Amino acid sequence: MTKSISLAILLMFSCTVLALNLRAAGEEPAKGTPPQAETAAPSETASPAESAVPAKPAPPAKRAKKTGQAPPPHLGYLYPAGGQQGATVTLFAGGQYLNGVKHVHVSGTGIQGRVVHAYQPLRNLDADQRRELARQIREAWDTRLAALPEAERAGVSLSRALPLNVRSAKVAPEAATEVKLPDHPLFNNIAGKDLWELSHLVRELQRYRKRQQNAQLGSLVEIELTIDADAAPGGREIRLGRGNGLSNPMRFQVGVLQEANEQEPNNPQEKLKLPSRPAITLPVTLNGQITPGDVDRFRFQGRQGQQLMAAVSARGLNPYLADAVPGWFQAVVSLYDAKGKELAYADDYYFNPDPVLFCTLPEDGEYELEIRDAIYRGREDFVYRVSLGELPFITRVFPAGGQRGSEVNAEIAGYNLPVLSLPLDLTGEGPDIRRTRLTTEGRVSNEILYAAGDLPEMLEAEPNNGVEAAQSVALPVTVNGVINEAGDEDVFVFEGHANEVVVAEVMARRLGSPLDALVRLTDAGGNLIGWNDDNKDKLSELLTHHADALLTATLPSDGLYRVQVLDAQGKGGADWVYRLTLAPPKPDFSLLVTPATLNMRTGGKAELTVHAVRRGGFDGDIEVLLADMPPGFVLSGGLVPAGQESVQVTLSAPKRPRPMPTPLHVAGRAVLDGTAVERRALPVEDMMQAFLPRHLVPVEEALVLVSGAAPKPGRARPAAKKPRKAKAEGETP
């Protein structure tokens, strides 16, 4: 009884949370129906064509109801989510409200895109369509089977590959009346599919109805991207647009390796007696999607002593999912030998949910890489990319930064590295946290982060463990150090003065270090002045654990003071690098602006939210203004008052439409220590994680699309008068 009550309460709570989040997203759940009504599952012997069901259209957004304007396109995923330099890539964009999209906008340079075709959600097939689909599949099957050598043909099992209704389909001349199958990628070029693809097609349709339908992923658009041969490797953002709407950005990666898309069925549990596919040639970037319960395997040839690396991008492609727990696709990878023995396994890389697997292959032969979700979830937006091969991967960079204007050649360590040093670009202009990678011999390493600071820098000098061995430093300074082993702690001593305010800040996790920093400040007698473990940074909301420490303390008297840096979990190693800044507080601020995509009518208005990240005790007014914007854009209400962390401002659009998206540049101006300082606002997307938490996720650019004015509601026309009927002779009026 207690369990039943608890289950009922949990169900009510889940429905309430889902309804609230639908309203928060500007959508209303359908009245009289549960928020996520599931379709009854068919029997296992159901026809594949019968299993396709209609996707329910989502209610229009509230803002669309108010303005009379159609909701803007919304992207939920791209597949594949990347492509090789110099290639032309066909990919599919899934989402909502994608009807009528005509334009592809790609950030950066080196990629041109076009919309090829838009598909409607898959709906039920009538009896004629089901028969026609079965006929085409069987005809293609027989054609492919006949083309095989006799020895391979004998090993093919028809009963395992195709369901009964397809096996028994009559291959007869086409009927006089042509039967048209739905316009959907599943049914494209059935005659050109191989035996594996045909087997996957019927299974995909059988499973389709069992899946929980998601209107936010129901629309599908085919896109073609042309990537220049000299396009810079790394991330881009793709948006789709139509005349009056531009979508949110989705991530796309440009790579240097050959690419291979998964070929279903590749689940180890499905023992289909079909001709073997050729092994994948390394190095390669693999692309795939995980559906519910799906497990993907890729077979390749390896050699003894090969330093294999498999780096997964999954959460890195789609950081937060609003309606999934834990809020992203949690990938798991395993490596198996030809006998099915597991050789290696990874479900993360230190604190990063995207796993990286390393393994030295024990012998020549075939191996299989497996990827799945940690708890066997899946759906269309569980998209992944895997870089697989003997590829360079950097696990450590030291020092992890330097002073602006200086020259630093950092030491690097990792796997398959042809060199052990990497120059850091520390030119004066640019962000505090920067990115780089190693590029040699046609190979590109993973991206690493490093910092550019303003203070003098020094390296820690071991031994500096304990009070007696403390390393002497003079403030202000940034110290680059390493927690070399488990239990290690680095101690620094400086001379302080009464009432002096000192800031001790560790930058490690924000630069990719696994260090969970803890900082203690003590006086000469060992008395604790203050300590800190974790400090949340709004500029780094992709982190799952804000593990960098920040301590601000007022010194009670003149004398020596010691700062201890250690790992809060007692761990350590060569990768546990950090940067410790010891200095007086320096007033400063940063701004974040959301949303990153605005759709406006000529002369219309839209709201922006500007978030202020204050540092070093700065608590004054921040003026918000437009920077480098075309004439006609006006910002009003642009002031973050003293002590506040955010403000809503109003952007007014010009009187004439702008056919192309316009970059939106917002800046903040404030007086710091008597000097007027201006900072550019960083564009962010306000993303929900797992039904409740929200995060400000950085994006490359903010864009505003200004379309023509909305049509004004006209007055109702009077009904046309009916002509009078002529009065017949002798008829009374």
Secondary structure, DSSP 8 states (H G I E B T S, - for coil): -HHHHHHHHHHHHHHHHHHHHHHHTT----TTS-TT-------TTS-TTTT----------HHHHHH------EEEEEES-EEETT-EEEEEEEEES-TT--EEEESSSSEEEEEEEEE-------HHHHHHHHHHHHHHHHHHHHTS-HHHHHT--HHHHS-HHHHT-------SS-----SSGGGTTGGG--HHHHHHHHHHHHHHTTS---GGG-EEEEEEEEE-TT--SEEEEEEEEETTEE---EEEEEESS-EEE--S---TT----------B-SSEEEEEE--TT-EEEEEEEE-TT-EEEEEEESTTTS---TTSSSSS--EEEEEEETTS-EEEEES-BTTBSS-EEEEE--SSEEEEEEEEETTS---TT-EEEEEEES--EEEEEESSEEETT--EEEEEEEES-S-SEEEE---SSS-SEEEE--EETTEE---EEEEEESS-EEE--S---SSTT-EE--SSEEEEEE--STT-EEEEEEEE-TT-EEEEEEESGGGT----EEEEEEETT--EEEEE-----GGGTT-SS----EEEEE--SSEEEEEEEEETTS---TT-EEEEEEES---EEEEEEE-SEEEEETT-EEEEEEEEEEETT--S-EEEEE-S--TT-EEES-EE-TT-SEEEEEEE--SS-EEEEEE--EEEEEEETTEEEEEE-EEEEEEE-TTS-EEEEE-S--EEEEE---------------------TT---
